[in-house]
Each structure stands twice: as structure tokens, then as C-alpha cells.
Amino acid sequence: MVVENIAVIGTGYVGLVSGTCFSEIGHQVVCVDRDEGKIERLRRSVMPIYEPGLEEMVTRNMEAGRLSFTTSTEEAVRKSDLIYVAVGTPPMEDGDVDRSQVEAALKEIAAAMNGYKIIVMKSTVPVGTGRWAEELIRKHQPQPVEFDVVSNPEFLREGTAIYDTFHMDRIVIGAEREEAAQRIAKQQEAFQAPVLITSRETSELIKYAANAFLATKISFINEMANICEKVGADVVDVAKGIGMDKRIGGHFLQAGIGYGGSCFPKDTRAQLKIAENVQYDFKILRSVIEVNQLQRSRFTDKIRAALGGNPAGKTVAVLGLAFKPNTDDLRDAPALDIIRSLIGHGVTVHGYDPIATEAASRQLPAVKMFTDPYEALAGADALVITTEWDTVKQLDLQQVKRLMHQPVIVDGRNVYAEAVMREAGFRYYCVGRKGVL
């Protein structure tokens, strides 16, 4: 393997995980961030995010001399040949993508270039960003230096990002020149994934298309769950039955309270905006977004019904605050909307999450936070499950029942089997199944 000198601009989920994994397969990597405190903490192996296995991998590669951290983009660019841009691209009010961090990074890269570089766009960016980046770099170079801009979108899931890197389904590379594409493919060949080389515009669109399609599967099964409740069917078995069809597959067919996080909400809205910008009405995706939001309000109605229709003055323990297990990410987490709605109806809310309580307390100051689920359940009129952490799945149900004011569980993730709930003596409300009423 040819060892490449790589700079990664941005130390969020994508940048930090990608850069660390590049060093793990033998490359020399320097990760860049403007935040001096963050860089200093990283040098001490203090992670800015919760990602299983990341701290150990960062420490191992720093000790091996393959991974380092700096606040200087100039220093990183000058000693690197491949420059990965992995800065944030937050959504704007109209659904479009804010590329200001990308623009700032590209300007700094342009000013520091001292020879041929390949600039690799890892950030999720709108179609046409590669061409725009080329023009921006040329404009801000002090003197003309040859370079290529390549698209290489990421397909990582928070909580399993390292696993996803080493077991990825595909490597997508969009480039204008075959030589640049092949060099990126060679640099990542140790991941042993199929490589798709295409145009930059196609590569940029693949990322949005993938997330939009997965979001569509989630909203579809949630719509089916709502029908199941009306006709007495079981959505878990419906999902299993259709998932056995190889053309459909079983992934992303878990009915519940909808998707959240940093990718699906942002990317579905961005894809919708891309369509609007070319005067196309993407009706399916518009419905997917609407269904996802409605699923949260439907679940809140289910909680109110479980509390007798008038929840004011009642206490509810909400277990799971992050948008999914094995992450501390609260961005667009369904639990936050559900809790705010309950508070608006006069409910006292106890919150529990094994990782995210500190961050959640800043967004939900009216909620009393707990790091022990049993403490959160003491005196509760209902247990509400919004994230399927293992600690939630493995609760001692008899202890739960003794602690609660009344034995009511409202399960937004279908964690428990109805037979188990019946035997344990709970009134059990779930999604797309009969429950135990």
C-alpha cells in the first residue's frame, strides 16, 4: 500500500471518524479544527463525541505517530497531498444547505496550497458544489497551482461509524479526471469495498438519494403501523413479511416514532430543496417529511390517551433522549418534541438517557434528568420509551412496576413483546400492534 499524507478539515462525526480510520489502515493523517480547546482535548484523547471504540483507536494511532491534531489549516495542507473537507453543512430555514463552513475551509486550503493537491469533499453538499469549489479555489489561490476536486460522500451511521467504515457497502467517488478518482480509490482500497466511479454531480446526488430512500422506508412502515392499529394487524409481522422479499429487505422497516438525527431530517429537506431549485415537485419526499413529523404528534396523543385523556398533573418518565442508541446526538431527536408537547399539556417529565442527559438538560430545563432509569421511574404514572437503549430493553419489569404509581408503558420503539407485558401486568401501548389494554 502507498502511504498517503492526508489532511482532514473538521473533527465532527465524519471528519474525526474518517481521519482516524485512515490512520488505522496506515496513512499519515492530520486532523484540523479551529476550536483550540477541542484540539487540545483530542491530543489528550478526550473525545468531543460519543462513538463506541473511537477513543481507543485515536489513542492507538497517535501513539503510533500516524495521527495528529492541529488548528492550522496551512500547516496541514502544506504537508498533505489529499485534503478531505469534512466540516458541517447545517440546514437553513428554507431547507437549503449552509455552505459557509465549506467556503471558509476552501479559502484557507487555496491560500495554503504549495503544490498539486486533491481536495476531497466528504461533507454532505448540494449538487454542483464540486464545480463551485473549483472556481472558489482558483479565485483565492495566491498563484496558480494544479488541483482536483473530488466527491467522496460518507454513509456512516452514528453509533456504528467505525464498523461502517471498515464494512462499508460501497465507496462512491465522483471526479472529472480518472487519475484523481483512481488515486482516492487506491488510498481506500484497504477497506475492501466495491468502488463506484462517476461524475461529481452524480456522486453528490447519490448521498441525498440514499438517505431520502431510507427515510421513505421508515415513513412507509409508520403509515402501515397506523393502518395496523385500525384493523387489528401486527406491524412487526408485516415488516418481517415484506422484509423477507429480497427486493425490499428488512432494514429500516422498524415502526416507531420516526427518524431523527443529523442526516435524515437535514438531507430529506435538502433533497426537496434541490428538486424545487429545478422546478420539480418531489411529492413522495414531501409526504415522507410530513409523515415523519406527524408520527411524533400521534405518539404524544397515544401517551395522553394512556393517561386517561387529561394528562395535566401526571408524571411521565421518558426513557431515551438521543435520537438513537449508542450516540449522544440530540439533533432532531423525536424525544425532544414529544417531551415539549407533554410539558405543554401540564405533564411533569422525568428524563433518562445513559449518555445524553447533560446535553438534554440544556435544551429541556423544565425536565428533571436522571442517569439511573429506576430513579426516573419512581412515582411515574407512565413509562414512555423513545430510544431503545439496551438498559431500557433489559429493565427489571417487576422492579419497574413496584416503583411506578400505575403500571403503564407507552413504547415508541416496540421494545417489548405483548405477551411479556401481559404476564408482567402492565397496560401496554405500542406502535402498529394491539398492545395490552
Protein Blocks (a to p, Z undefined) as FASTA:
>chain_A
ZZdddddedjdfklmmmmmmmmmnopacddddfblmlmmmmmnopafbdcehklmmmmmm
mmnopaccdfbfklmmmmpcbdcdfbdcdddfkopacfklmmmmmmmmmmmpgbdcdddd
fbdcdehklmmmmmmmmmmgmbacdddddddddfbdehilmmmmmmcfbdcdddfblklm
mmmmmmmmmnopacddddfklmmmmmmmmmmmmmmmmmmmmmmmmmmmmnopafklmmmm
mmmpmklopghpagcebpedjklmmmmmmmmmmmmmnopacfklmmmmmmmmmmmmmmmm
mmmmmnoopaghiacddehjbfbehiabfghpaklmmmmmmmmnopacddddfklmmmmm
mmmmmbccdfbfklmmgopabdcdfbfcfklmmpcfklmmmmpmbdcdddfkomacfklm
mmnopacddehiabjZZ
